């Protein structure tokens, strides 16, 4: 099928400018890449490059242009809804660009010139002979057969430009996942220009290879080799690009600045004129009083002076003559040689090779474990911060042999780290925990025995190294309020660290904590009230037996404490004296209890004697009266004896409670 060319614009498009290449990429652990494009730009030429659609938000909010001799006029790029905007108001739709016949049919009624004829487009159809175009001319209908190379030109330049713009938008929409960025610069000469912007990027992922020294070696060295996995997801090839790797904690945000956002507004209803109501005239009538004169209308406001066109300040130029430099301490690693990574490719790049002082050791993180961890401790003697990463540990005097994997957390210069890479299956551990209280002081104050002691919480760890020698590091959790009884080598998130040297023989170490304890033992239960105010008739000794001095447990508890108190403990004699006093009070208490029981029995006998007198008559009543008198004397004597015994116990208790400070 023969084709005919179709000219829809009167001006040929300008040649596209070359895309500015990427010269440097700084990858951050915050998931951000700083892209630097640089190159020579001709006088008054724009800077042009492509960017993925997902990077446009970051580009628009972070773009910096370093131009030593030019000024920034602005930036433009296809909008997010480019296609709909380009076709808005046109008699065309994207489907009309399927072929030339459908495009011309969509332009029916538009004036065009073709093969020397001029008229408005009526129809267009493909035939075996070529494209047949029908034009409506003032003299009638013209039919034109377009040969190869013939043009159809729209006579309306504005319409031709809009159709050409729609065709351009249609082409741009076929690659809707990226945008062409054009930065317009004004300068009278060629010069070097740099463009810097921020974009989201995959994290660069460090990993390490570590050659470990043998266990027990002194002055050992570990070789640490760092590699970085870098992914190019920028949408552009990196050809000879300078790569910098940054490990930091920079705040990074995303804002949909490229997304059209409309602000909702309240809807104001359309005001409709009210219906006119006319009252019929009934003719003039006599006036009651003269009407008040009308007030003069206020004078119209004076016209405002027109604002001078030159009153507003002119926009300042945006381009500044500065040199980009990394903040001190921010860039951790910059690769010495330029790197080439095509878009979509992944590279694994070496960025570190250090010899660091290190030692192999055993590491115990759990006292209940029966096997320690194989670990290594090394110090960062470099000037770099070593970022978080996975460490593959190798050992062996000759060919490297895999020992295990470990996790390295960020390590600042001068700091040291422990990394564990395996569990030792030869060395055995056995642990046993125990608690005891060592009494340190006893004192007596009014109503209380105060016992001060140190609580010893100890873990005994039996270690059998099976003939091996080396350093063992043991981590123990902190115990709030307790003081360690061992030498603490370090403190950190791990708790407290203890170190011990193993010399090929079994060894038992004791790791203890101590905390101060104080216990106040009341000699009198305050819930019983003031002992001075107790009345024998109102206080039940039996019901309160376990709460009063001399009762069950009061002496035995203190005797148990005395048995655990060393002879040289201050206040031990005070405790012994208190126990002796309580033993005497117990004797008085037993006497008072017996007297109280006898008094209750005498009262019960008296009650029965009174009842007998009431139940009998005659001679039996007389005998009953004699027994009543005897029972009354017995009850009175027993009651008096009970009161004396209670008071004796009470006085002894009060005397005990008044002792001490």
Secondary structure, DSSP 8 states (H G I E B T S, - for coil): ------B--SS-------B--EEEEEEETTSEEEEEEEEEE-TT--EEEEEEGGGHHHHHHH-EEEESS-EEEEEE---TTHHHHHHTTSS--GGGGGSHHHHHHHTTT-EEEETTEEEEEEEEEEETTEEEEEEEETTEEEEEEE-TT--EEES-HHHHHHHHHHHHHHHHHTTTTEEEEEEEEE-SS-EEEEEEEEEE----EEEEEEE---BT-SS-EEEEEEEEEEE--SSS-EEEEEEEEE----------TTS----------------------------SS-------------------TT-S---------------TTTEEEE-SS-EEE-TT-EEEEEEEEEEEEEEEEEEES-TT-SS-EEEEEEE--SSS-B-SEEEEEEE-SSS-EEEEEEEE--B-TT-EEEEEEEE-SS-EEEEEEEEEEEEEEEEEETTEEEEEEEEEEEEEEEEE-TT-EEEEEEEE---TT-EESS---EEETTEEEEEEEEESS-EEEEEEEEEEEEEEEESS-GGG--GGG--TTT--TTTTGGGSTTSTTHHHHHHHHHHTS-TTSBTHHHHHHHHHHHHHHHHHHHHHHHHHHHHHHHHHHHHHHHHHHHH--HHHHHHHHHHHHHHHHHHHHHHHHHHHHHHHHHHHHHHHHT---
